[in-house]
Amino acid sequence: MTTPDNTIADREARKAKIKEMVCRILEIDPAELTDTSLFKEEHDADSLRAIEILAALEREFGITIEQDELSRMVNLDGVESVVDRALPAR
């Protein structure tokens, strides 16, 4: 069953917002970032940038992400998965 906050349109909007945030923090053009491109290896992200991404996600979505989730946040797919798991069930 689709809930009001988890429609396809909501998920696409959330994905676009995440990509926008990551591109801003990594200082890269959105065309350079794919769902599977690796932040560290392909976009020269360091651990400080990863923590900035985590903190920005927490502020934007009103969620708490454990720091051990950073190991999964290596690309957009990983970040989206972490955010989806951290969002409250609706």
Protein Blocks (a to p, Z undefined) as FASTA:
>chain_A
ZZfklcfklmmmmmmmmmmmmmmmnopafklpcfklcfklmnopafklmmmmmmmmmmmn
opacdfklmmmmmbfklmmmmmmmmpccZZ
